[in-house]
Each structure stands twice: as structure tokens, then as C-alpha cells.
Amino acid sequence: MKSVMEKVQNREAFLIDVRTEIEWNEGHAKGAVHFELSKIQEGETPAVSKDAEIYLYCRSGSRSGVAKEILKKEGFTNVENLGGLDDWQALGGGLEE
């Protein structure tokens, strides 16, 4: 079974950072795209298939948990909360500045 990191690297899954732009600019997971929680709360959704495999993270896992629940209500079927940026690194994921 492929790891989350392999899926993101091979573009088989989307890794979405829901933190603020300031946090994103301070450093983020390699391969991630930025889509703030505030946008999701305002009704915007990422431009990906509702069946796409999506992994969310923030600083601690709290905001990504909120984002997961909203996306599920919007019909996204394969959304996981990875937790925080530290959790991504614990899985072996790299960072970009």
C-alpha cells in the first residue's frame, strides 16, 4: 500500500494546507497546495474532483478537522485530516519555504 507521501508525490492525491497565507509563506509541506480554511468556510471548494483523495493539514490539526467536515458536507467523499505540519514531517514529508 502506498504511503500518503508517495500518493502526493505521484499526484494520486492532493495535499491541502488550510492555514493562513502568512503561515504558508513561513514554510509548508512539499507538494501541498494552499487553500485557506476561511475560503472553505465561505463556501469555496478546491478545484478537484469530489472523489479525489484529499489530505488536509494545518498547524495542529484543528482547522483541518473543520475543513474536512465542511468538505464532506459539500459532497467530497475521500477527505482525511493529516493533522499538523509536524504530523506530515513525522510521515517523512519534506518542507518548502
TAZI-V115924 format. One record per helix or strand of 3 or more residues. SS is the DSSP state (H for helix, E for strand). FROM is the first residue (numbers start at 1). TO is the last residue. If there is no record, write none. Layout:
ss=(SS/SS)
from=(FROM/FROM)
to=(TO/TO)
This chain:
ss=(H/E/H/H/E/H/E/H)
from=(4/14/21/37/54/62/79/85)
to=(9/17/26/41/58/73/84/90)
